[in-house]
Amino acid sequence: MRPTRRGVVVGGVCVAGFAAAELYGARSLNAVVFPALVALVAAFVQLRSFDEPNVHRAVPDDGFVGETHEVTLELTTDGTPYSADVVDHVGDGLSRRTDAAKTETTVGGDAIGYDVTYERRGERTLGPVTVVARDVFGLLETELTCRDTDRVLVYPTLRRVPGWARAELSAVHGVGLTEDRDEFSSIREYRHGDALRDVHWRSSAKRDDLIVTQYSADEERRAVTLTAGGQSERADAMAEAVASLSFALLEAGVPVTVSVPDGRAVAEPTARDRRQLLELLARTGGGEPPDATADVVVRAERDAVRVLVDDRETSFEALTEKRRTADGSGGEDAISPGERAAEALSDGGQRSAGETA
């Protein structure tokens, strides 16, 4: 418990009143000091009655680096509501506006909120909450800490991989992007991730369920294996490269098997598998690539992220460059974090096998 600026002034008035009483008599105590002392005692008693609030934090969704989400706090108390300054601390890798760090509110009143920006990949912490409560006169204040915390998972940045690079990645051992799908094989029930162009509408109408056409080229397609490693301080760059290359393949309808120092994931072009892959890449650290025989090997070195495909080495920067046309104009447009997230985590984000945009 400590005095506020106003409390310091009132305390000074009390000291001055005692000094005046020595010079001019005890009547000064009745006029000035007693009311001030009564206010200070009342403030002390009131602050002693305040209990630590119960905090309910509405945790935002996991998301990508660069996204901004709203956090909502509801502070309740078993006793009388009281005014306070509330600070919800955010951990490393998260940020909030400096001018919004402290919120003046009433504990036991309406919920409050603030925006938090995801700055770095990984598991990040929201909390604890610090509550600085004041008495009704604003003379004294006390600090209460609610140590409950919550966590959000920040996924690595996804960069768009141009169609020419996507085709090169998926071309390993015959897994290619092709429009040559004329050889009919069979029909089967629709599964998440199937392209809508493959729906056999006549059969679907007869069976009252979605039926898709299976082609021989689809049956021969198998997963591309991708492994990655690198120094600990370059783990973010490694995760960004692996996420971008893996999702480029998944968007083309090519399954991927990803192994990194902290685990392995087998992903089909479905929202569930995409999210599981992102969770692995959000948490992984540095280390040696686990699978030296993988089709694609990514190494995050000090100066660059190297990508080895079929014994041909290039860099991640080169694979994500826009291929310029003869007149020098650019290729694909940039995409915002929010749009990229919606595209990446939806089943509808999958492109058809022949699309190279």
C-alpha positions as CSV (number, residue, x, y, z in Angstrom):
1,M,0.0,0.0,0.0
2,R,1.4,3.4,-0.9
3,P,0.1,7.0,-1.1
4,T,-0.9,8.6,-4.4
5,R,0.2,12.1,-5.3
6,R,-3.0,13.4,-3.7
7,G,-2.3,11.3,-0.6
8,V,1.2,12.8,-0.4
9,V,-0.4,16.3,-0.5
10,V,-2.9,15.4,2.2
11,G,-0.1,13.9,4.3
12,G,1.9,17.1,3.9
13,V,-1.1,19.1,5.1
14,C,-1.3,17.0,8.2
15,V,2.4,17.6,9.0
16,A,1.9,21.3,8.4
17,G,-1.1,21.3,10.7
18,F,0.9,19.7,13.5
19,A,3.5,22.4,13.0
20,A,0.9,25.1,13.1
21,A,-0.6,23.6,16.3
22,E,2.8,24.1,18.0
23,L,2.9,27.7,17.0
24,Y,-0.7,28.8,17.1
25,G,-2.5,26.3,19.4
26,A,-4.4,23.0,19.1
27,R,-7.3,24.6,17.3
28,S,-5.4,24.2,14.1
29,L,-5.7,20.4,14.5
30,N,-9.5,20.6,14.6
31,A,-9.6,22.8,11.5
32,V,-7.2,21.0,9.2
33,V,-5.5,17.9,10.6
34,F,-8.5,15.9,11.9
35,P,-10.4,15.9,8.5
36,A,-7.3,14.9,6.7
37,L,-6.5,12.1,9.2
38,V,-10.1,10.8,8.9
39,A,-9.8,10.7,5.1
40,L,-6.5,8.8,5.3
41,V,-7.8,6.3,7.8
42,A,-10.9,5.7,5.7
43,A,-8.7,5.2,2.7
44,F,-6.6,2.7,4.5
45,V,-9.6,0.7,5.8
46,Q,-11.2,0.7,2.3
47,L,-8.1,-0.6,0.6
48,R,-7.8,-3.4,3.2
49,S,-11.2,-4.5,2.2
50,F,-10.3,-5.0,-1.5
51,D,-9.8,-8.6,-2.5
52,E,-7.8,-9.9,-5.5
53,P,-10.1,-10.0,-8.5
54,N,-11.0,-13.1,-10.5
55,V,-9.8,-12.7,-14.1
56,H,-11.5,-14.3,-17.1
57,R,-9.5,-13.7,-20.3
58,A,-11.0,-14.3,-23.7
59,V,-8.0,-15.7,-25.5
60,P,-7.7,-14.9,-29.2
61,D,-7.2,-17.6,-31.8
62,D,-3.8,-18.9,-32.8
63,G,-2.5,-17.1,-35.8
64,F,0.3,-16.0,-38.0
65,V,3.1,-13.6,-37.5
66,G,1.9,-10.1,-38.3
67,E,-1.7,-10.6,-37.3
68,T,-3.5,-8.4,-34.7
69,H,-6.2,-9.9,-32.4
70,E,-8.4,-8.6,-29.6
71,V,-8.0,-9.8,-26.0
72,T,-11.0,-9.3,-23.6
73,L,-10.7,-9.2,-19.8
74,E,-13.5,-9.6,-17.4
75,L,-12.6,-8.8,-13.7
76,T,-15.0,-9.8,-11.0
77,T,-14.9,-9.4,-7.3
78,D,-16.7,-11.1,-4.4
79,G,-16.9,-7.7,-2.6
80,T,-17.7,-4.1,-3.5
81,P,-16.6,-3.0,-6.9
82,Y,-13.7,-0.6,-6.9
83,S,-11.8,1.6,-9.4
84,A,-8.3,0.5,-10.6
85,D,-5.7,0.7,-13.3
86,V,-5.4,-2.7,-15.0
87,V,-2.4,-3.9,-17.0
88,D,-2.4,-7.3,-18.8
89,H,1.2,-8.1,-19.4
90,V,2.1,-9.8,-22.7
91,G,5.1,-12.0,-23.1
92,D,8.1,-11.9,-25.5
93,G,7.0,-12.2,-29.1
94,L,3.8,-10.2,-28.6
95,S,3.2,-6.5,-28.5
96,R,0.5,-3.9,-27.8
97,R,0.3,-0.2,-28.2
98,T,2.2,1.7,-25.4
99,D,-0.7,4.1,-24.9
100,A,-3.1,1.2,-24.4
101,A,-0.9,-0.7,-21.9
102,K,-2.8,0.6,-18.9
103,T,-6.6,0.7,-18.7
104,E,-8.6,2.6,-16.1
105,T,-11.7,0.6,-15.2
106,T,-13.9,-0.6,-12.4
107,V,-13.2,-4.1,-11.0
108,G,-16.6,-5.8,-11.0
109,G,-17.8,-3.6,-13.8
110,D,-17.8,-4.0,-17.6
111,A,-15.2,-6.1,-19.5
112,I,-12.3,-4.3,-21.1
113,G,-10.3,-5.2,-24.2
114,Y,-7.1,-4.4,-26.1
115,D,-5.3,-5.4,-29.3
116,V,-2.3,-7.6,-29.3
117,T,0.0,-8.1,-32.3
118,Y,1.8,-11.4,-33.0
119,E,5.4,-10.5,-33.6
120,R,7.3,-13.8,-33.5
121,R,6.6,-17.4,-34.1
122,G,6.2,-19.8,-31.1
123,E,4.1,-20.3,-28.0
124,R,3.4,-16.9,-26.4
125,T,2.1,-15.9,-23.0
126,L,-0.8,-13.5,-22.1
127,G,-0.7,-12.4,-18.5
128,P,-0.3,-12.0,-15.5
129,V,-2.6,-9.1,-14.8
130,T,-1.6,-6.3,-12.5
131,V,-4.3,-4.3,-10.8
132,V,-3.5,-1.0,-9.0
133,A,-6.6,-0.2,-6.8
134,R,-7.3,3.2,-5.3
135,D,-9.7,4.3,-2.5
136,V,-12.7,6.5,-3.3
137,F,-10.8,9.7,-2.3
138,G,-7.7,8.7,-4.4
139,L,-5.4,9.0,-1.5
140,L,-3.9,5.5,-1.3
141,E,-3.4,2.7,-3.7
142,T,-2.4,-0.9,-3.5
143,E,-1.1,-3.4,-6.2
144,L,-2.7,-6.7,-6.7
145,T,-1.3,-9.4,-9.1
146,C,-3.4,-12.0,-10.7
147,R,-0.9,-14.6,-11.8
148,D,-3.1,-16.7,-14.1
149,T,-1.8,-16.8,-17.7
150,D,-2.9,-18.1,-21.0
151,R,-1.1,-19.0,-24.2
152,V,-1.5,-18.5,-27.9
153,L,0.4,-20.2,-30.7
154,V,2.0,-18.0,-33.3
155,Y,2.5,-19.7,-36.7
156,P,5.5,-18.9,-38.9
157,T,5.1,-16.5,-41.8
158,L,3.8,-17.9,-45.0
159,R,5.3,-16.6,-48.2
160,R,3.7,-17.2,-51.6
161,V,5.6,-19.6,-53.8
162,P,5.2,-18.8,-57.5
163,G,3.7,-21.5,-59.8
164,W,7.0,-22.2,-61.5
165,A,8.7,-23.0,-58.2
166,R,5.7,-25.0,-57.0
167,A,5.9,-27.2,-60.1
168,E,9.6,-27.7,-59.7
169,L,9.1,-28.8,-56.0
170,S,6.3,-31.2,-56.9
171,A,8.1,-32.7,-59.9
172,V,10.4,-34.9,-57.8
173,H,10.2,-38.6,-58.7
174,G,7.3,-38.1,-61.0
175,V,5.0,-36.2,-58.7
176,G,4.1,-33.3,-61.0
177,L,1.4,-30.8,-61.8
178,T,-0.2,-31.8,-65.0
179,E,-3.4,-31.4,-66.9
180,D,-3.1,-34.9,-68.5
181,R,-5.8,-36.5,-66.4
182,D,-7.8,-38.1,-69.2
183,E,-7.3,-41.7,-68.1
184,F,-10.4,-42.5,-66.0
185,S,-9.9,-44.9,-63.1
186,S,-13.0,-45.0,-60.8
187,I,-15.4,-43.0,-58.8
188,R,-15.5,-42.7,-55.0
189,E,-17.1,-40.6,-52.2
190,Y,-16.0,-37.0,-51.8
191,R,-13.2,-36.3,-49.1
192,H,-12.1,-33.0,-47.7
193,G,-9.5,-31.5,-49.9
194,D,-10.9,-32.9,-53.2
195,A,-11.1,-30.3,-56.0
196,L,-14.7,-29.3,-56.9
197,R,-13.9,-29.8,-60.6
198,D,-13.6,-33.6,-59.9
199,V,-17.2,-33.9,-58.6
200,H,-19.3,-36.3,-60.7
201,W,-22.5,-34.4,-60.5
202,R,-24.7,-37.0,-62.3
203,S,-23.6,-39.8,-59.9
204,S,-23.9,-37.4,-56.9
205,A,-27.5,-36.6,-57.8
206,K,-28.4,-40.3,-58.0
207,R,-26.7,-41.2,-54.7
208,D,-27.7,-38.1,-52.8
209,D,-24.1,-37.6,-51.8
210,L,-21.0,-36.0,-53.4
211,I,-19.1,-38.4,-55.7
212,V,-15.8,-37.6,-57.3
213,T,-14.0,-39.0,-60.3
214,Q,-10.7,-40.7,-59.7
215,Y,-8.0,-40.6,-62.4
216,S,-5.0,-42.8,-62.8
217,A,-2.7,-39.8,-62.5
218,D,-4.2,-39.1,-59.0
219,E,-3.6,-42.6,-57.9
220,E,0.0,-42.4,-58.8
221,R,0.6,-39.2,-56.9
222,R,2.4,-39.8,-53.6
223,A,3.7,-37.6,-50.9
224,V,6.8,-35.4,-51.3
225,T,9.1,-35.7,-48.3
226,L,10.6,-32.6,-46.9
227,T,13.2,-32.3,-44.0
228,A,14.7,-29.2,-42.4
229,G,17.3,-28.1,-39.9
230,G,19.5,-25.2,-38.9
231,Q,21.1,-23.2,-36.1
232,S,18.8,-22.3,-33.1
233,E,19.0,-18.6,-33.9
234,R,17.8,-19.4,-37.4
235,A,14.9,-21.6,-36.4
236,D,12.3,-18.9,-37.4
237,A,13.7,-18.6,-40.9
238,M,13.8,-22.4,-41.2
239,A,10.1,-22.7,-40.1
240,E,9.1,-20.0,-42.5
241,A,10.7,-21.7,-45.4
242,V,9.3,-25.2,-44.5
243,A,5.8,-23.8,-44.0
244,S,5.8,-21.8,-47.3
245,L,7.1,-24.7,-49.4
246,S,4.9,-27.3,-47.7
247,F,1.7,-25.2,-48.2
248,A,2.7,-24.5,-51.8
249,L,2.6,-28.3,-52.4
250,L,-0.6,-28.8,-50.4
251,E,-2.3,-26.0,-52.4
252,A,-1.4,-27.9,-55.5
253,G,-3.0,-31.1,-54.1
254,V,0.3,-32.8,-53.3
255,P,0.6,-34.5,-49.9
256,V,3.8,-33.8,-47.9
257,T,5.7,-35.6,-45.1
258,V,7.6,-33.0,-43.1
259,S,10.4,-33.9,-40.6
260,V,12.0,-31.2,-38.5
261,P,14.3,-31.4,-35.3
262,D,11.2,-31.4,-33.0
263,G,8.9,-33.8,-34.8
264,R,7.3,-35.2,-37.9
265,A,4.0,-34.5,-39.7
266,V,2.2,-36.2,-42.5
267,A,-0.2,-33.8,-44.2
268,E,-2.9,-34.2,-46.8
269,P,-4.5,-31.0,-48.3
270,T,-7.1,-30.7,-45.5
271,A,-7.6,-28.0,-43.0
272,R,-7.0,-30.3,-40.1
273,D,-3.6,-31.6,-41.4
274,R,-2.6,-28.0,-42.4
275,R,-3.2,-26.8,-38.8
276,Q,-1.3,-29.8,-37.3
277,L,1.7,-29.0,-39.6
278,L,1.6,-25.3,-38.6
279,E,1.5,-26.3,-34.9
280,L,4.6,-28.4,-35.3
281,L,6.5,-25.6,-37.2
282,A,5.4,-23.1,-34.6
283,R,7.1,-25.0,-31.8
284,T,10.2,-26.5,-33.5
285,G,13.7,-25.4,-32.7
286,G,17.0,-25.8,-34.4
287,G,19.0,-28.9,-35.1
288,E,20.2,-31.2,-37.8
289,P,17.7,-32.3,-40.6
290,P,16.3,-35.7,-39.4
291,D,15.9,-37.3,-42.8
292,A,18.9,-37.1,-45.1
293,T,17.1,-39.0,-47.8
294,A,14.1,-36.6,-48.1
295,D,13.1,-35.2,-51.6
296,V,13.5,-31.7,-50.4
297,V,16.1,-30.6,-47.8
298,V,16.0,-27.2,-46.2
299,R,19.0,-25.8,-44.2
300,A,18.8,-22.5,-42.4
301,E,22.4,-21.2,-42.5
302,R,23.7,-17.9,-41.2
303,D,23.7,-16.1,-44.5
304,A,20.7,-17.8,-46.3
305,V,18.1,-20.6,-46.2
306,R,19.4,-23.3,-48.6
307,V,17.0,-25.6,-50.4
308,L,18.2,-28.9,-52.0
309,V,15.9,-30.5,-54.6
310,D,17.0,-33.5,-56.6
311,D,20.7,-32.6,-55.9
312,R,20.1,-29.1,-57.2
313,E,20.7,-26.4,-54.6
314,T,19.0,-23.0,-54.6
315,S,17.9,-20.6,-51.9
316,F,14.5,-20.0,-50.4
317,E,14.7,-16.4,-51.5
318,A,15.2,-17.5,-55.1
319,L,12.2,-19.9,-54.9
320,T,9.9,-17.2,-53.7
321,E,11.0,-14.5,-56.2
322,K,8.4,-13.4,-58.7
323,R,9.3,-14.6,-62.2
324,R,9.2,-11.5,-64.4
325,T,7.7,-11.3,-67.8
326,A,9.6,-10.2,-71.0
327,D,8.4,-6.7,-70.6
328,G,9.8,-6.5,-67.0
329,S,6.4,-6.5,-65.2
330,G,6.0,-8.3,-61.9
331,G,4.3,-11.5,-61.2
332,E,1.9,-12.3,-58.4
333,D,0.4,-9.7,-56.0
334,A,1.2,-9.7,-52.3
335,I,-1.3,-11.1,-49.9
336,S,-2.2,-9.8,-46.4
337,P,-1.7,-12.0,-43.3
338,G,-5.4,-12.3,-42.7
339,E,-6.2,-13.3,-46.3
340,R,-3.2,-15.8,-46.2
341,A,-4.5,-17.3,-43.0
342,A,-8.0,-17.8,-44.3
343,E,-6.6,-19.4,-47.5
344,A,-4.1,-21.6,-45.7
345,L,-6.4,-23.1,-43.1
346,S,-9.5,-23.8,-45.3
347,D,-10.1,-26.8,-47.3
348,G,-11.1,-24.5,-50.1
349,G,-7.6,-23.2,-50.2
350,Q,-6.5,-26.1,-52.3
351,R,-5.8,-25.3,-56.0
352,S,-6.5,-27.7,-58.7
353,A,-3.7,-29.9,-59.8
354,G,-3.1,-28.1,-63.1
355,E,-3.2,-24.6,-61.7
356,T,0.2,-22.8,-61.6
357,A,-0.9,-19.3,-60.6
